[in-house]
Amino acid sequence: MPPSPPDADRPVPQSRYKPEAPGLARVVSSTRLTPDHAPEVRHVVLDLGGLDYPFLEGQSLGVLTPGVDDRGHASRLRLYSIASGRQGEDGSGRLAAICVKRVVRRDPQTGAILPGAASNFLCDARPGDEILVTGPVGTSFLLPDDPRSNLILAATGTGVSPFRGFLRRVFVEHPGWTGQVRLFFGARSAAECLYADEFASYRDRPNFRVSYALSGEQQTADGQRMHVHHRMEERIEELWDLLDREETLLFICGKKGMEDQIEAVLRRRADRDGISWPAFRRVLLDSGRLLIETY
């Protein structure tokens, strides 16, 4: 029996707080996930206890930052995927985590270092600091409720954030999950494999497997840098078998363009069976079984 579309039979919390009327959250903790020699990524936990802010796995939280951005414009709203299960970091639903990479770019003309307003504001935040938030938002990129659902999760970088929430729900909050779960995570190095220790703690679950693609440290058999789609191609028979089942969903989150590479792998496999990938892709999209968030 196929799972119901994510918003078909349950209420989806949506935009309870807006930019013109944001909610006030407080920073509980900020933990660096990467070592000093790697780009800085932090796990920031926010206390939403004073707000009416229920959320589901896969939704995003908006952050309003003070001041101006690196181009001198008034800072805009930034959305961050919630990295927690719906019960939050402590089981109460009041503590929500986001995963933030400190963004620093160089002006191509002057060479000046320009820090990203939102990411630096959040990475510099300390416990007790107040944060204006909006949301939650998102109605489609959601973990299904049906515990029989098979999940194929493909991520790069901080795109793993919603999947951290998925896995906490599946293996911590909802231990009766019976569907197969496959996580493919791409990073430049082992040092940038966010939440690796946490994911390793799920390895004893018979329905979970994780595969890493380290583009700066690993190569394919023909000498290419290893990316997520290469790891998926290594397991294409298993993945194709899963995708053939109506209870399987494929989620892709991360750097824009990764979806094209993954779809090229799936297209090649479809061609072998004489199946039209565009037609099958349309079936997956229409049934809510192919969900993509890239940026």
Secondary structure as GFF3:
##gff-version 3
##sequence-region A 1 295
A	DSSP	beta_strand	23	32	.	.	.	ID=ss1
A	DSSP	beta_strand	41	47	.	.	.	ID=ss2
A	DSSP	beta_strand	60	64	.	.	.	ID=ss3
A	DSSP	beta_strand	77	81	.	.	.	ID=ss4
A	DSSP	beta_strand	95	101	.	.	.	ID=ss5
A	DSSP	beta_strand	104	106	.	.	.	ID=ss6
A	DSSP	beta_strand	113	115	.	.	.	ID=ss7
A	DSSP	alpha_helix	117	124	.	.	.	ID=ss8
A	DSSP	beta_strand	130	137	.	.	.	ID=ss9
A	DSSP	beta_strand	150	156	.	.	.	ID=ss10
A	DSSP	three_ten_helix	157	160	.	.	.	ID=ss11
A	DSSP	alpha_helix	161	168	.	.	.	ID=ss12
A	DSSP	pi_helix	169	173	.	.	.	ID=ss13
A	DSSP	beta_strand	181	187	.	.	.	ID=ss14
A	DSSP	three_ten_helix	190	192	.	.	.	ID=ss15
A	DSSP	alpha_helix	196	200	.	.	.	ID=ss16
A	DSSP	beta_strand	208	214	.	.	.	ID=ss17
A	DSSP	alpha_helix	228	234	.	.	.	ID=ss18
A	DSSP	alpha_helix	236	243	.	.	.	ID=ss19
A	DSSP	beta_strand	248	254	.	.	.	ID=ss20
A	DSSP	alpha_helix	258	272	.	.	.	ID=ss21
A	DSSP	alpha_helix	277	286	.	.	.	ID=ss22
A	DSSP	beta_strand	290	294	.	.	.	ID=ss23
###
